[in-house]
């Protein structure tokens, strides 16, 4: 996800006691120079997610460790050569792995599973262990409103219209986090024109950003966001609202009926909703004619900085086991294990269903994962934020779509993608 702002640095709505520099079980000298069994682990996570990962490490109860929450600076940890560098790095994009193979050590023997082949491309499979998957084709909704989950795009538009007529804002958006808007577009394009999505990520054709299919996807987005009364607080509020605040519009304040948000929204709902059981999910509706278009996903991958120490390799082996993420799944929620043998009984009923969906369906990584900056902070994210600004200013959906497509062509030229 890279992106100007990453969701893992923004779960501040679920903030706990700051955990930066959390250290256990080792002396100061070992901490300073990485001696003995001391292992440094750099992550993008913050707040509740960071605390949850600390519990995962604590459960092992052996070697000392230091958690280093780097947020958007995580890429620097992959190329660091300082004495205090990280031994293990959790990266949110496979592109970060392939761009830094010279700084990484291969995975230890025995941790790779055949099921990971569909998650990690061939060039990175010896270096990146999938740890956490995220189902991003998810819409959370309030069960008290009697919503019948829509199974098509047109049914979703009709549902929104009914809610607006009843005086209820259908959607909350965290538009200040460009990745949240980009994931919405990922789903519209992937679940309406999957062949075009694949061609775009594979660069099989030129000028796809101005193709009919991509322009239609932008127009679909603009139509839903631009529907009068569709966004809680209006487009202006959506532009300055971060992801956790959008979830709170649903589960704490009740000002929105739905929030398009990945499975990790569960951690916010568990912490802040008066009754977390009052919310459910449906799969992002398909806009095309395919019976089962792919689901959009993201993943956190664990890599070893080279040369890898024995304790770091041992810790990675532990994190690769099916039981390792159980404390996060059980106590915080919002976590789907990449390991298919992790026991489903530890998930909430909602996350259990979402985990099964990822195991049973075709998946694709979002444009931010596959196109790097062009699909993220250097292209799609600001383009969609500008589309939302245009909607707030009264720009028609068709014109907003045309402008967005041309802006992506311009971004492609700037980035040399």
Secondary structure, 3 states (H helix, E strand, C coil): CCCCCCHHHCHHHHCCCCCCCEEECCCHHHHHHCCCCCEEEEECCCHHHHHHHHHHHHHHCCCCEEEEECHHHHHHHHHCCCCCCCCEEEECCHHHHHCCHHHEECCCCCCCCHHHHHCCCHHHCCCCEEEEEEECCEEEEEHHHCCCCCCEHHHHHHHHHHHHHCCCCCEECCCCCHHHHHHHHHHHHHHHCHHHHHHHHHCCCCCHHHCHHHHHHHHHHHHHHHCCCCECCHHHHHHHCCHHHHHHHHHCCCCCCEEECCHHHHHHHHHHCCCHHHEEEEECCECCCCCCCCEEEEEEEEEEECCCCHHHHHHHHHHCCCCCCHHHHHHHCCCEECCCCCCHHHCCHHHHHHHHHHHHCCEEECHHHHHHHHHCCCCHHHHHHHHHHHHHCCCCHHHHHHHHHHHHHHHHHHHCC
